[in-house]
Amino acid sequence: MAGIANSNGGMLTSRFKVLQISKFYWPHIGGIEKVVQDIAEGLNDKCDMEVLTCQLKGKGSKQLINGVKVTKASSLGICLSVPISFTFPFLLAKKSRRVDILHFHMPFPLADLSYLMFGPRNKKIVVTYHSDIVKQKKHEGLQTFFVSFFGTS
């Protein structure tokens, strides 16, 4: 069981709450989706794990997939490899307030913008960049801004 330091320097015995943020999740097939699934299922017994993702197209849903809580935001479809979801930013804002750690799987510009607009600033953040930078020239400016905003510490 993981511990979280309290204000007195002692350790609380509650489990870490982690929200993984990814464009898509299993059963969608892809390398990023497989990594997110492996992390979620592999750490689910050690922390309270949840995944926030988008539907390819259609109404949002809440599912329990292999023991992992998965929330899929509604989507109108995909444009320039990014889901068009008006509910995702609000789901991210709501869910990120209830967790200790946010784990962003990039590139996912909708998640970046949603966090910058609505996300709490007092959370631990993990960013995993999965894609070949050469192929993502159109997102280079956003990535540079995101990295400079959060620093490298």
C-alpha positions in Angstrom: 0.0 0.0 0.0 1.4 3.4 -1.0 1.6 6.2 1.4 1.2 10.0 1.0 3.0 12.4 3.3 0.7 14.5 5.4 1.4 18.1 6.6 3.0 16.8 9.8 5.6 14.8 7.9 3.9 11.4 8.8 2.6 9.0 6.2 -1.1 8.4 5.5 -2.0 4.9 4.6 -4.4 5.7 1.8 -3.7 4.5 -1.7 -2.5 6.9 -4.4 -5.2 7.9 -6.8 -4.0 8.0 -10.4 -5.8 9.2 -13.5 -4.3 8.2 -16.9 -5.3 10.5 -19.7 -5.1 9.0 -23.2 -6.8 9.6 -26.6 -8.1 6.0 -26.7 -8.1 2.8 -24.7 -8.5 -0.9 -25.2 -10.2 -2.4 -27.2 -8.9 0.2 -29.7 -5.7 -1.3 -31.0 -2.5 0.8 -30.9 0.8 1.1 -29.2 -0.2 3.9 -26.9 -3.4 2.1 -26.0 -1.4 -1.0 -25.1 1.0 0.9 -22.9 -1.8 2.6 -21.1 -3.6 -0.7 -20.6 -0.5 -2.4 -19.3 0.2 0.4 -16.8 -3.4 0.5 -15.7 -3.8 -3.2 -15.2 -0.3 -3.7 -13.8 -0.7 -1.0 -11.1 -4.4 -1.3 -10.4 -3.8 -3.4 -7.3 -1.2 -0.9 -5.9 -3.2 2.3 -6.4 -6.7 3.5 -7.3 -6.3 3.6 -11.1 -8.7 5.3 -13.5 -8.4 6.0 -17.3 -10.0 9.0 -19.0 -10.2 8.7 -22.8 -12.5 9.4 -25.7 -14.8 7.3 -27.9 -13.8 7.1 -31.5 -17.3 8.4 -32.3 -20.5 8.3 -30.2 -21.9 8.7 -26.8 -19.6 8.6 -23.7 -19.6 5.7 -21.3 -18.2 4.4 -18.0 -16.8 0.9 -18.1 -14.9 -1.5 -15.9 -12.4 -3.2 -18.2 -10.2 -5.9 -16.7 -10.7 -4.3 -13.3 -9.8 -0.8 -14.4 -12.3 2.1 -14.3 -12.5 3.6 -17.7 -14.4 6.8 -18.6 -14.8 7.4 -22.3 -15.9 11.0 -23.3 -18.4 11.5 -26.1 -16.9 12.3 -29.4 -18.2 13.6 -32.7 -15.4 11.8 -34.5 -11.7 12.4 -35.3 -10.1 15.4 -37.0 -6.3 15.6 -37.6 -5.9 12.5 -35.3 -7.6 14.3 -32.4 -11.1 13.4 -31.0 -13.7 16.2 -31.3 -15.1 16.0 -27.8 -16.9 18.8 -26.0 -17.3 16.8 -22.8 -13.7 15.7 -22.4 -12.4 19.1 -20.9 -15.2 19.0 -18.2 -14.6 15.4 -17.4 -10.8 16.1 -17.0 -11.5 19.0 -14.8 -13.9 17.0 -12.6 -11.8 13.8 -12.3 -8.4 15.5 -11.9 -9.6 17.2 -8.7 -10.1 13.8 -7.1 -6.7 12.2 -7.8 -3.2 12.6 -6.6 -1.4 12.0 -9.9 -2.3 12.9 -13.5 -0.5 10.8 -16.1 -0.8 12.3 -19.6 0.0 10.1 -22.6 1.0 12.5 -25.4 0.6 13.5 -28.1 -3.0 14.4 -27.3 -3.6 18.1 -27.8 -7.2 18.0 -26.5 -5.9 16.8 -23.1 -3.1 19.5 -23.0 -5.6 22.3 -23.8 -8.2 20.9 -21.4 -5.7 20.8 -18.6 -4.3 24.3 -19.3 -7.9 25.7 -19.3 -9.6 23.8 -16.5 -7.1 21.6 -14.7 -6.0 22.1 -11.1 -2.3 23.2 -10.7 -1.6 21.4 -7.4 -1.3 17.8 -8.8 1.7 15.7 -9.5 2.0 15.2 -13.2 3.6 12.5 -15.3 3.9 13.0 -19.1 4.8 10.2 -21.4 5.5 11.2 -25.0 5.0 8.2 -27.2 5.2 9.4 -30.7 8.0 10.1 -33.1 8.6 13.9 -32.9 9.3 14.1 -36.7 5.8 13.0 -37.5 4.2 15.5 -35.1 5.5 18.8 -36.5 2.0 20.3 -36.4 2.0 19.9 -32.5 5.6 21.0 -31.9 4.6 24.5 -30.7 2.1 23.1 -28.2 4.6 20.5 -26.9 7.2 23.3 -26.4 4.7 25.4 -24.5 3.5 22.5 -22.4 7.1 21.6 -21.4 8.0 25.2 -20.7 4.9 25.7 -18.6 5.6 22.8 -16.3 9.4 22.9 -16.4 11.7 20.0 -16.2 12.1 19.5 -12.4 
